[in-house]
Amino acid sequence: MRVMYLVGGVLGLVCLLEGSVAGAPTASPAKKALQGAEWELQTLGVIDQTMLQGLRAMARRRSVTMAVVGEGGVSRAALAPVLVQGNTLEYRDGASDPSSSTHDTGQLRVILDQTLRLGVQLHVLVYQPPDDYAAVGEALARAGQAADIVVCFHSFWDGEAVAQLAERVRQTSTALFVAPYGEIGEPRTGTSWQAHAAKPGGGGVPNFVTCIPLARSSPGELLRPSTRDAADTETINYVAPSYCANGAGGTCPAAATTAAVSAFIVAASARKPTPADIARLLRDTATVDRAALTSVAEVDDPTVDRLEAAIARLVDPAQNGGQRKLEAAGILSLRGIYRRLVEDSAPIAE
């Protein structure tokens, strides 16, 4: 089995989002340079303090269990600053604290940076299977039975045996599985782990999704799939804002954002959502929110125009060898999710 490790960003907590100030001049204020989770939440539509407080209030409904399955392990010590306010970490099935930070540690830090701001209480389970497909499959199955969301970052599992891993996920219907789109590498997509993710036409594993970043480091561009032939079976389910994504192959931070937004949905829904509920809400509320996107320093209207064009190309089968490469025709939107959850929880008028 070949495992590729990508560089993950590790960021500290920074200043809170600012709301609008009464009596401010009518001219648009200078855009502030945002960092980390602050940038990600802003581009997700959390553009003022009022919305942030509304999200935090809604997230109090329930805590969320998230499992991380990977061979590199997770360092509790490195996560100490964000394992606060009820957030916990538990090692499962023989996993232990590595001596230093790892790629998975950095990606989990991105998740916790976001969920902490959103008021989501997260219980993290760490599974660290050995380099063996049977063991990985067992870890995926156990994680899927114990958690609301399972996220796998750095393992590019491929080959005939990977179908067995996908089947274990298919049989585990109680959790949503999230992984980054495998953007680089030889075109072995027919047998890759990500090739088994849910397809717009109904194929694939319905509770398994992949994503690519809207990266701060490349304004106006999506880290799109490399050019591949018609045998490419991977599907991009979502585009997620990522402060840490930093070039070709750097798609893992998109999975961190997608997992964090999914965790909010679990915490904030009036009734606990199924994986299908989460996936549908992520898809149906995705949009190109020009006001949110242009509220950050790196993005202006021409940048948004380029993003819209890139998304349009990915959703058009005629431009992708007859396949729809992107399921959700937009970017994940916490603003849209919040509005939908408010509508769903509102009392029905008699």
ZALO-156403 format. One record per residue (C-alpha): residue in three letters; x, y, z; residue number from 1. Coordinates in Angstrom, 2 decimals, decimal comma. Example, Ala and Ser with C-alpha at 12.3 -4.5 7.8 and 13.67 -1.06 7.14 Angstrom:
2
[r ala; [12,30; -4,50; 7,80]; 1]
[r ser; [13,67; -1,06; 7,14]; 2]
***
This chain:
350
[r met; [0,00; 0,00; 0,00]; 1]
[r arg; [1,38; 3,43; -0,90]; 2]
[r val; [0,64; 6,36; 1,39]; 3]
[r met; [1,25; 9,96; 0,37]; 4]
[r tyr; [1,57; 12,62; 3,07]; 5]
[r leu; [0,60; 16,17; 2,21]; 6]
[r val; [1,60; 19,23; 4,19]; 7]
[r gly; [-1,19; 20,35; 6,52]; 8]
[r gly; [-1,47; 23,86; 7,92]; 9]
[r val; [-1,48; 24,29; 11,69]; 10]
[r leu; [-2,99; 27,55; 12,81]; 11]
[r gly; [-3,71; 29,15; 16,15]; 12]
[r leu; [-6,93; 30,85; 17,20]; 13]
[r val; [-7,02; 34,49; 16,14]; 14]
[r cys; [-9,27; 37,52; 16,62]; 15]
[r leu; [-13,06; 37,25; 16,47]; 16]
[r leu; [-15,18; 38,22; 13,49]; 17]
[r glu; [-16,21; 41,84; 13,59]; 18]
[r gly; [-19,79; 42,97; 13,20]; 19]
[r ser; [-20,96; 46,13; 11,51]; 20]
[r val; [-20,70; 49,33; 13,53]; 21]
[r ala; [-23,70; 51,61; 13,82]; 22]
[r gly; [-23,08; 55,04; 12,38]; 23]
[r ala; [-20,16; 53,91; 10,23]; 24]
[r pro; [-19,46; 55,81; 6,99]; 25]
[r thr; [-21,42; 54,68; 3,97]; 26]
[r ala; [-18,21; 54,04; 2,00]; 27]
[r ser; [-17,05; 50,42; 2,02]; 28]
[r pro; [-14,38; 49,92; 4,72]; 29]
[r ala; [-10,96; 48,59; 3,82]; 30]
[r lys; [-10,93; 44,80; 3,82]; 31]
[r lys; [-9,15; 43,20; 6,71]; 32]
[r ala; [-6,51; 40,54; 6,13]; 33]
[r leu; [-8,00; 37,44; 7,76]; 34]
[r gln; [-6,24; 34,29; 8,90]; 35]
[r gly; [-7,11; 30,64; 9,35]; 36]
[r ala; [-10,59; 29,80; 10,57]; 37]
[r glu; [-11,57; 33,46; 10,46]; 38]
[r trp; [-10,95; 33,53; 6,68]; 39]
[r glu; [-12,74; 30,22; 6,17]; 40]
[r leu; [-15,84; 31,18; 8,14]; 41]
[r gln; [-16,04; 34,55; 6,38]; 42]
[r thr; [-16,01; 32,91; 2,95]; 43]
[r leu; [-18,59; 30,39; 4,20]; 44]
[r gly; [-20,93; 33,33; 4,73]; 45]
[r val; [-20,37; 34,16; 8,41]; 46]
[r ile; [-19,76; 37,82; 7,67]; 47]
[r asp; [-20,97; 39,47; 10,87]; 48]
[r gln; [-21,12; 38,90; 14,60]; 49]
[r thr; [-24,91; 38,52; 14,61]; 50]
[r met; [-24,77; 35,47; 12,34]; 51]
[r leu; [-21,89; 33,98; 14,30]; 52]
[r gln; [-23,88; 34,26; 17,52]; 53]
[r gly; [-26,91; 32,71; 15,84]; 54]
[r leu; [-24,82; 29,77; 14,66]; 55]
[r arg; [-23,33; 29,30; 18,12]; 56]
[r ala; [-26,75; 29,31; 19,77]; 57]
[r met; [-28,07; 26,73; 17,31]; 58]
[r ala; [-25,03; 24,45; 17,80]; 59]
[r arg; [-25,95; 23,82; 21,45]; 60]
[r arg; [-28,50; 21,17; 20,53]; 61]
[r arg; [-26,07; 18,24; 20,74]; 62]
[r ser; [-22,41; 17,29; 20,85]; 63]
[r val; [-20,80; 15,59; 17,84]; 64]
[r thr; [-18,55; 12,54; 17,60]; 65]
[r met; [-15,96; 12,64; 14,82]; 66]
[r ala; [-13,51; 9,86; 13,98]; 67]
[r val; [-10,16; 10,33; 12,25]; 68]
[r val; [-8,83; 7,22; 10,49]; 69]
[r gly; [-5,24; 7,38; 9,29]; 70]
[r glu; [-1,87; 5,75; 9,64]; 71]
[r gly; [0,05; 8,80; 10,88]; 72]
[r gly; [-1,76; 9,24; 14,19]; 73]
[r val; [-2,83; 12,37; 16,06]; 74]
[r ser; [-0,93; 14,25; 18,79]; 75]
[r arg; [-3,03; 15,26; 21,80]; 76]
[r ala; [-0,31; 17,64; 23,03]; 77]
[r ala; [-0,27; 19,58; 19,75]; 78]
[r leu; [-4,05; 20,01; 19,95]; 79]
[r ala; [-4,11; 21,18; 23,58]; 80]
[r pro; [-5,05; 24,81; 22,71]; 81]
[r val; [-8,26; 23,68; 20,97]; 82]
[r leu; [-9,18; 20,72; 23,18]; 83]
[r val; [-11,13; 23,11; 25,40]; 84]
[r gln; [-14,76; 23,96; 26,19]; 85]
[r gly; [-15,86; 20,34; 26,21]; 86]
[r asn; [-13,81; 19,13; 23,22]; 87]
[r thr; [-12,22; 15,75; 23,92]; 88]
[r leu; [-9,93; 13,26; 22,19]; 89]
[r glu; [-9,90; 9,50; 22,66]; 90]
[r tyr; [-7,55; 6,89; 21,19]; 91]
[r arg; [-9,23; 3,72; 19,98]; 92]
[r asp; [-8,07; 0,18; 19,10]; 93]
[r gly; [-4,47; 0,57; 20,17]; 94]
[r ala; [-3,87; 4,04; 18,71]; 95]
[r ser; [-1,54; 6,19; 20,78]; 96]
[r asp; [-0,11; 9,69; 20,93]; 97]
[r pro; [2,84; 10,02; 18,50]; 98]
[r ser; [5,93; 11,77; 19,72]; 99]
[r ser; [5,40; 14,74; 17,40]; 100]
[r ser; [2,72; 16,46; 15,36]; 101]
[r thr; [1,51; 14,75; 12,20]; 102]
[r his; [-0,37; 15,58; 9,03]; 103]
[r asp; [-3,63; 14,34; 10,58]; 104]
[r thr; [-2,93; 16,47; 13,67]; 105]
[r gly; [-2,67; 19,59; 11,52]; 106]
[r gln; [-5,90; 18,83; 9,67]; 107]
[r leu; [-7,75; 18,09; 12,90]; 108]
[r arg; [-6,51; 21,42; 14,25]; 109]
[r val; [-8,16; 23,12; 11,26]; 110]
[r ile; [-11,44; 21,36; 12,11]; 111]
[r leu; [-11,27; 22,28; 15,79]; 112]
[r asp; [-10,36; 25,89; 15,01]; 113]
[r gln; [-13,61; 26,17; 13,04]; 114]
[r thr; [-15,91; 24,15; 15,31]; 115]
[r leu; [-14,67; 25,95; 18,42]; 116]
[r arg; [-15,69; 29,27; 16,89]; 117]
[r leu; [-19,05; 27,82; 15,85]; 118]
[r gly; [-19,77; 26,55; 19,36]; 119]
[r val; [-19,77; 22,88; 18,34]; 120]
[r gln; [-18,67; 20,50; 21,07]; 121]
[r leu; [-16,57; 17,78; 19,45]; 122]
[r his; [-15,58; 14,35; 20,76]; 123]
[r val; [-12,76; 13,04; 18,55]; 124]
[r leu; [-11,97; 9,33; 18,16]; 125]
[r val; [-8,56; 8,45; 16,70]; 126]
[r tyr; [-8,06; 5,19; 14,79]; 127]
[r gln; [-4,54; 4,39; 13,61]; 128]
[r pro; [-4,60; 1,10; 11,69]; 129]
[r pro; [-1,39; -0,49; 10,40]; 130]
[r asp; [-0,44; -0,57; 6,72]; 131]
[r asp; [-2,80; -3,45; 5,95]; 132]
[r tyr; [-6,09; -3,27; 4,05]; 133]
[r ala; [-7,90; -5,72; 6,30]; 134]
[r ala; [-6,96; -3,65; 9,35]; 135]
[r val; [-7,91; -0,40; 7,62]; 136]
[r gly; [-11,30; -1,85; 6,67]; 137]
[r glu; [-11,96; -2,90; 10,25]; 138]
[r ala; [-10,97; 0,55; 11,50]; 139]
[r leu; [-13,30; 2,22; 8,99]; 140]
[r ala; [-16,17; -0,04; 10,00]; 141]
[r arg; [-15,69; 0,53; 13,74]; 142]
[r ala; [-15,26; 4,26; 13,26]; 143]
[r gly; [-18,44; 4,40; 11,18]; 144]
[r gln; [-20,39; 2,64; 13,90]; 145]
[r ala; [-19,08; 4,90; 16,69]; 146]
[r ala; [-19,06; 8,36; 15,09]; 147]
[r asp; [-21,37; 10,82; 13,35]; 148]
[r ile; [-18,63; 11,80; 10,87]; 149]
[r val; [-15,52; 9,90; 9,79]; 150]
[r val; [-12,71; 11,75; 8,03]; 151]
[r cys; [-9,67; 10,27; 6,26]; 152]
[r phe; [-7,02; 12,73; 5,08]; 153]
[r his; [-3,70; 11,47; 3,86]; 154]
[r ser; [-4,03; 7,89; 2,66]; 155]
[r phe; [-4,23; 7,38; -1,08]; 156]
[r trp; [-5,43; 3,80; -0,93]; 157]
[r asp; [-5,63; 2,15; -4,35]; 158]
[r gly; [-5,70; -1,24; -6,01]; 159]
[r glu; [-8,20; -4,08; -6,22]; 160]
[r ala; [-8,50; -4,42; -2,44]; 161]
[r val; [-9,75; -0,84; -2,04]; 162]
[r ala; [-13,21; -2,00; -3,15]; 163]
[r gln; [-13,38; -3,97; 0,09]; 164]
[r leu; [-12,81; -0,76; 2,06]; 165]
[r ala; [-15,59; 0,96; 0,15]; 166]
[r glu; [-17,93; -1,94; 0,82]; 167]
[r arg; [-17,26; -1,68; 4,55]; 168]
[r val; [-18,23; 1,99; 4,36]; 169]
[r arg; [-21,33; 1,15; 2,33]; 170]
[r gln; [-22,44; -1,23; 5,07]; 171]
[r thr; [-21,92; 1,47; 7,73]; 172]
[r ser; [-24,91; 3,72; 7,26]; 173]
[r thr; [-24,76; 5,67; 10,54]; 174]
[r ala; [-21,85; 7,98; 9,66]; 175]
[r leu; [-20,89; 10,39; 6,89]; 176]
[r phe; [-17,40; 9,66; 5,49]; 177]
[r val; [-15,35; 12,59; 4,17]; 178]
[r ala; [-12,07; 12,52; 2,21]; 179]
[r pro; [-10,18; 15,00; 0,01]; 180]
[r tyr; [-10,31; 14,48; -3,74]; 181]
[r gly; [-7,12; 12,74; -4,92]; 182]
[r glu; [-6,01; 15,46; -7,29]; 183]
[r ile; [-2,49; 14,37; -8,18]; 184]
[r gly; [-0,76; 11,12; -9,03]; 185]
[r glu; [-1,05; 8,67; -11,85]; 186]
[r pro; [-4,60; 8,23; -13,24]; 187]
[r arg; [-5,48; 5,13; -11,23]; 188]
[r thr; [-8,85; 6,61; -10,34]; 189]
[r gly; [-10,81; 3,52; -11,32]; 190]
[r thr; [-9,46; 1,68; -8,28]; 191]
[r ser; [-8,68; 4,53; -5,88]; 192]
[r trp; [-10,39; 5,10; -2,53]; 193]
[r gln; [-11,93; 8,36; -3,72]; 194]
[r ala; [-13,31; 6,67; -6,85]; 195]
[r his; [-15,97; 5,04; -4,67]; 196]
[r ala; [-17,44; 8,32; -3,39]; 197]
[r ala; [-21,05; 9,25; -4,15]; 198]
[r lys; [-21,79; 10,16; -7,77]; 199]
[r pro; [-24,34; 12,75; -8,96]; 200]
[r gly; [-26,11; 10,03; -10,93]; 201]
[r gly; [-26,62; 7,84; -7,88]; 202]
[r gly; [-23,57; 5,57; -8,09]; 203]
[r gly; [-20,82; 5,17; -5,55]; 204]
[r val; [-21,11; 4,90; -1,76]; 205]
[r pro; [-23,92; 7,29; -0,77]; 206]
[r asn; [-22,49; 8,17; 2,67]; 207]
[r phe; [-18,97; 8,90; 1,34]; 208]
[r val; [-18,11; 12,32; -0,15]; 209]
[r thr; [-15,02; 14,09; -1,48]; 210]
[r cys; [-14,16; 17,77; -1,88]; 211]
[r ile; [-11,65; 20,25; -3,31]; 212]
[r pro; [-10,56; 23,62; -1,93]; 213]
[r leu; [-11,39; 27,16; -2,79]; 214]
[r ala; [-7,88; 28,13; -1,70]; 215]
[r arg; [-6,83; 31,50; -0,34]; 216]
[r ser; [-3,41; 30,96; -1,91]; 217]
[r ser; [-4,84; 30,92; -5,44]; 218]
[r pro; [-7,69; 33,48; -5,62]; 219]
[r gly; [-10,11; 32,85; -8,44]; 220]
[r glu; [-8,85; 29,34; -9,10]; 221]
[r leu; [-10,04; 25,95; -7,92]; 222]
[r leu; [-7,58; 23,15; -7,25]; 223]
[r arg; [-9,24; 21,16; -9,98]; 224]
[r pro; [-8,61; 17,55; -10,92]; 225]
[r ser; [-5,60; 16,91; -13,08]; 226]
[r thr; [-6,30; 16,16; -16,73]; 227]
[r arg; [-7,36; 12,53; -16,97]; 228]
[r asp; [-8,97; 10,32; -19,56]; 229]
[r ala; [-12,55; 9,03; -19,66]; 230]
[r ala; [-11,63; 6,25; -17,21]; 231]
[r asp; [-11,58; 8,84; -14,41]; 232]
[r thr; [-14,28; 7,76; -11,96]; 233]
[r glu; [-13,66; 10,24; -9,16]; 234]
[r thr; [-16,34; 12,79; -8,37]; 235]
[r ile; [-16,01; 16,09; -6,55]; 236]
[r asn; [-19,00; 16,46; -4,29]; 237]
[r tyr; [-18,21; 19,86; -2,77]; 238]
[r val; [-15,98; 22,92; -2,96]; 239]
[r ala; [-14,89; 24,11; 0,50]; 240]
[r pro; [-13,01; 27,31; 1,44]; 241]
[r ser; [-9,53; 26,58; 2,73]; 242]
[r tyr; [-6,97; 28,97; 4,14]; 243]
[r cys; [-4,36; 26,19; 4,31]; 244]
[r ala; [-4,63; 24,64; 0,84]; 245]
[r asn; [-1,46; 25,61; -0,96]; 246]
[r gly; [-1,23; 24,16; -4,44]; 247]
[r ala; [-1,64; 21,03; -6,50]; 248]
[r gly; [-2,13; 18,05; -4,22]; 249]
[r gly; [-3,03; 20,24; -1,28]; 250]
[r thr; [-6,68; 19,22; -1,16]; 251]
[r cys; [-6,73; 17,79; 2,38]; 252]
[r pro; [-7,72; 21,09; 4,07]; 253]
[r ala; [-10,94; 21,09; 2,03]; 254]
[r ala; [-11,91; 17,88; 3,80]; 255]
[r ala; [-11,21; 19,58; 7,14]; 256]
[r thr; [-13,61; 22,42; 6,32]; 257]
[r thr; [-16,24; 20,02; 4,95]; 258]
[r ala; [-16,01; 17,90; 8,10]; 259]
[r ala; [-16,33; 20,99; 10,32]; 260]
[r val; [-19,41; 22,25; 8,46]; 261]
[r ser; [-20,91; 18,75; 8,60]; 262]
[r ala; [-20,29; 18,69; 12,35]; 263]
[r phe; [-22,21; 21,96; 12,68]; 264]
[r ile; [-25,15; 20,41; 10,82]; 265]
[r val; [-25,18; 17,46; 13,24]; 266]
[r ala; [-24,99; 19,78; 16,25]; 267]
[r ala; [-27,56; 22,30; 15,06]; 268]
[r ser; [-30,31; 20,30; 13,33]; 269]
[r ala; [-33,68; 20,08; 15,06]; 270]
[r arg; [-33,48; 16,30; 14,78]; 271]
[r lys; [-30,24; 14,39; 14,46]; 272]
[r pro; [-29,51; 14,14; 10,72]; 273]
[r thr; [-28,62; 11,01; 8,77]; 274]
[r pro; [-25,59; 10,98; 6,45]; 275]
[r ala; [-28,01; 11,48; 3,56]; 276]
[r asp; [-29,50; 14,52; 5,32]; 277]
[r ile; [-26,07; 16,07; 5,83]; 278]
[r ala; [-24,94; 15,42; 2,25]; 279]
[r arg; [-28,18; 16,81; 0,83]; 280]
[r leu; [-28,04; 19,99; 2,94]; 281]
[r leu; [-24,41; 20,60; 1,96]; 282]
[r arg; [-25,36; 20,19; -1,70]; 283]
[r asp; [-28,61; 22,12; -1,73]; 284]
[r thr; [-27,25; 25,20; 0,07]; 285]
[r ala; [-23,99; 25,45; -1,88]; 286]
[r thr; [-23,80; 28,71; -3,78]; 287]
[r val; [-21,47; 31,40; -5,07]; 288]
[r asp; [-22,06; 33,97; -2,31]; 289]
[r arg; [-20,53; 37,06; -3,86]; 290]
[r ala; [-21,00; 39,21; -0,76]; 291]
[r ala; [-19,26; 36,65; 1,46]; 292]
[r leu; [-16,45; 35,96; -0,98]; 293]
[r thr; [-15,66; 39,60; -1,70]; 294]
[r ser; [-15,61; 40,39; 2,03]; 295]
[r val; [-12,09; 38,94; 2,24]; 296]
[r ala; [-9,04; 40,82; 1,02]; 297]
[r glu; [-7,96; 38,29; -1,61]; 298]
[r val; [-11,24; 38,26; -3,56]; 299]
[r asp; [-12,86; 40,88; -5,79]; 300]
[r asp; [-15,67; 40,71; -8,34]; 301]
[r pro; [-13,47; 39,53; -11,24]; 302]
[r thr; [-12,18; 36,77; -8,97]; 303]
[r val; [-15,75; 35,64; -8,28]; 304]
[r asp; [-16,46; 35,72; -12,02]; 305]
[r arg; [-13,56; 33,30; -12,57]; 306]
[r leu; [-14,83; 31,04; -9,80]; 307]
[r glu; [-18,29; 30,93; -11,33]; 308]
[r ala; [-16,80; 29,98; -14,68]; 309]
[r ala; [-14,65; 27,25; -13,13]; 310]
[r ile; [-17,63; 25,77; -11,30]; 311]
[r ala; [-19,75; 25,91; -14,46]; 312]
[r arg; [-17,08; 23,91; -16,32]; 313]
[r leu; [-16,96; 21,24; -13,61]; 314]
[r val; [-20,71; 20,69; -13,56]; 315]
[r asp; [-21,01; 20,45; -17,36]; 316]
[r pro; [-20,60; 16,84; -18,58]; 317]
[r ala; [-19,86; 18,10; -22,09]; 318]
[r gln; [-16,62; 19,61; -20,82]; 319]
[r asn; [-15,57; 16,59; -18,73]; 320]
[r gly; [-15,66; 13,55; -20,96]; 321]
[r gly; [-19,37; 13,03; -20,44]; 322]
[r gln; [-19,12; 13,15; -16,63]; 323]
[r arg; [-20,37; 15,71; -14,19]; 324]
[r lys; [-17,22; 16,30; -12,16]; 325]
[r leu; [-18,80; 18,51; -9,48]; 326]
[r glu; [-22,04; 17,60; -7,73]; 327]
[r ala; [-22,83; 20,80; -5,79]; 328]
[r ala; [-22,83; 23,74; -8,19]; 329]
[r gly; [-21,36; 26,23; -5,74]; 330]
[r ile; [-19,28; 26,62; -2,59]; 331]
[r leu; [-20,29; 25,38; 0,85]; 332]
[r ser; [-22,36; 28,02; 2,63]; 333]
[r leu; [-22,87; 28,23; 6,39]; 334]
[r arg; [-25,14; 31,19; 5,76]; 335]
[r gly; [-27,38; 29,01; 3,57]; 336]
[r ile; [-27,26; 26,10; 6,02]; 337]
[r tyr; [-28,18; 28,38; 8,92]; 338]
[r arg; [-31,17; 29,80; 7,06]; 339]
[r arg; [-32,37; 26,33; 6,06]; 340]
[r leu; [-32,07; 25,01; 9,63]; 341]
[r val; [-33,95; 28,04; 10,97]; 342]
[r glu; [-36,76; 27,31; 8,50]; 343]
[r asp; [-36,81; 23,61; 9,42]; 344]
[r ser; [-37,02; 24,33; 13,16]; 345]
[r ala; [-39,64; 27,08; 12,93]; 346]
[r pro; [-43,07; 26,19; 14,37]; 347]
[r ile; [-45,75; 25,38; 11,82]; 348]
[r ala; [-48,50; 28,01; 11,71]; 349]
[r glu; [-51,98; 26,65; 12,43]; 350]
***
